[in-house]
Amino acid sequence: TIEWVNEAFTTITGYKLSEVITRKPGDFLQGNETNLETVSYMHHQIRRREPFSCEVLNYHKNGSPYWVRIQAQPLFDSNGRLTQYFAIEEDISDSKRLNIDINTTNARLRTLVSNLSDGVLLENEHRTIEIINRRFCELFGIDVIPEELYGADCSQAAEQSKHLFVDEQ
């Protein structure tokens, strides 16, 4: 149960110490979309008296959801008895929203590229395939579905394929 919270907790959650003292955080911070596996993991670690780190969707006093990264550490007395848990929670809502936006944009880009009539291959800085479409596979006689090539190493591909071009350079 909660014994103390700082001002940052109040800012993030909307709850004051007087509203939460002696309550369990999960009783009022978690809601419908909170991942039950994450909640189970936290309970398991607490029962085992072990530290844990996780990301969880919580709910503000006004009902709005927000994401936190929790770093929790058990505290023991000099006899080795568990006396408290100390948790630091970092609001990561903005980075979660950004990741969702990036994933959405990436999915749209993949859909767009897969439907182009031109062959497209996009490699990352490590020379592995990030995006490839069926037309590219057709042009170069690659007899697999494009999705199977995601992550494939292309470091030698240009050298091995240069004979297919009018100007090898």
C-alpha positions in Angstrom: 0.0 0.0 0.0 1.1 3.6 -0.6 2.8 5.4 2.2 4.2 8.4 0.4 4.1 10.0 -3.1 6.0 13.0 -4.4 4.7 16.0 -6.3 5.6 14.4 -9.7 3.2 11.6 -8.8 0.5 14.1 -8.2 1.3 15.9 -11.5 1.2 12.6 -13.5 -1.8 11.0 -11.9 -3.9 13.9 -10.6 -4.1 12.2 -7.1 -2.8 13.8 -3.9 -1.1 11.9 -1.1 -4.2 12.2 1.0 -6.3 10.5 -1.7 -4.0 7.5 -2.1 -2.3 6.8 1.2 -2.9 3.2 2.3 -4.4 2.3 -1.1 -2.8 -0.2 -3.6 -1.7 1.6 -6.8 -3.4 -0.9 -9.1 -6.8 -0.4 -7.4 -7.1 3.1 -8.9 -4.4 3.6 -11.5 -5.1 0.6 -13.8 -8.1 0.3 -16.1 -9.7 -1.5 -19.0 -6.8 -1.3 -21.4 -4.1 -2.0 -18.8 -2.2 -5.1 -19.9 -3.1 -7.9 -17.5 0.2 -9.8 -18.2 2.1 -6.7 -17.1 0.0 -6.5 -13.9 0.6 -10.2 -13.3 4.3 -9.8 -13.8 4.4 -6.9 -11.2 2.4 -8.9 -8.7 4.7 -11.9 -9.3 7.9 -9.9 -8.7 6.4 -8.3 -5.5 5.4 -11.8 -4.2 9.0 -13.0 -4.9 10.4 -9.8 -3.3 12.4 -9.0 -6.4 13.0 -5.8 -8.3 11.2 -5.2 -11.6 11.0 -2.8 -14.5 8.1 -2.6 -16.9 5.9 -0.3 -18.9 2.2 -0.1 -18.1 -0.8 1.9 -19.2 -2.3 3.7 -16.2 -5.2 6.1 -15.9 -5.2 9.7 -14.6 -7.8 10.7 -12.0 -9.8 12.4 -14.8 -9.9 9.0 -16.6 -7.3 9.8 -19.4 -4.8 7.1 -20.0 -1.0 7.6 -19.8 2.0 5.3 -20.1 4.7 4.9 -17.4 7.9 3.1 -17.1 8.2 1.7 -13.6 11.5 0.9 -11.9 10.6 -0.8 -8.6 13.0 -2.0 -5.9 12.3 -3.9 -2.7 13.6 -2.5 0.6 14.7 -4.8 3.4 15.5 -4.1 7.0 18.7 -5.2 8.7 17.2 -8.7 9.3 16.4 -9.2 5.6 12.7 -8.7 6.0 10.9 -6.9 3.2 9.6 -3.6 4.6 8.7 -1.6 1.5 8.8 -1.3 -2.2 10.2 1.9 -3.7 9.0 2.7 -7.2 10.1 5.4 -9.7 7.6 6.0 -12.5 8.5 7.9 -15.6 5.8 9.2 -17.9 6.6 7.8 -21.3 3.3 8.7 -23.0 4.9 11.0 -25.6 7.4 8.4 -26.7 4.7 5.7 -26.9 2.5 8.0 -29.0 5.5 8.7 -31.2 6.2 4.9 -31.6 2.6 4.3 -32.6 2.8 7.1 -35.2 6.1 5.7 -36.6 4.6 2.2 -36.8 1.5 3.6 -38.5 3.6 5.6 -41.0 5.8 2.5 -41.6 2.8 0.3 -42.3 1.4 2.9 -44.8 4.7 3.2 -46.5 5.0 -0.6 -46.9 1.5 -0.7 -48.3 2.3 2.1 -50.8 5.5 0.5 -51.9 4.0 -3.0 -52.2 1.4 -1.6 -54.7 3.8 0.3 -56.9 4.4 -0.8 -60.4 8.1 0.0 -60.1 10.6 -2.3 -58.3 11.6 -0.9 -54.9 14.2 -2.1 -52.4 15.1 0.0 -49.3 18.1 -1.0 -47.2 19.0 0.4 -43.8 22.4 1.6 -42.8 23.4 -2.0 -42.0 22.6 -3.1 -45.5 19.6 -5.2 -44.5 16.3 -5.0 -46.3 13.7 -2.8 -44.7 11.2 -2.6 -47.6 11.0 -4.5 -50.8 8.1 -5.1 -53.2 6.9 -7.9 -55.4 7.9 -6.0 -58.6 11.5 -5.8 -57.5 11.5 -9.5 -56.9 10.0 -10.1 -60.3 12.6 -7.8 -62.1 15.5 -9.6 -60.4 14.1 -13.2 -60.6 13.8 -13.6 -56.8 11.3 -16.4 -56.3 10.1 -15.6 -52.8 7.4 -13.3 -51.3 8.9 -9.9 -50.4 8.1 -10.2 -46.7 10.4 -13.2 -46.4 13.3 -10.9 -47.4 12.8 -8.3 -44.6 16.0 -8.2 -42.6 18.1 -10.0 -45.2 21.7 -9.0 -45.7 22.3 -7.1 -48.9 26.0 -6.3 -48.4 27.0 -8.4 -51.4 23.8 -8.0 -53.5 25.0 -5.1 -55.6 28.3 -6.8 -56.6 26.4 -10.1 -57.4 23.7 -8.3 -59.5 25.8 -5.7 -61.4 25.9 -7.8 -64.5 22.1 -7.3 -64.9 22.5 -3.6 -65.6 23.6 -1.9 -68.8 26.2 0.2 -66.9 27.6 -2.1 -64.2 28.9 0.9 -62.2 
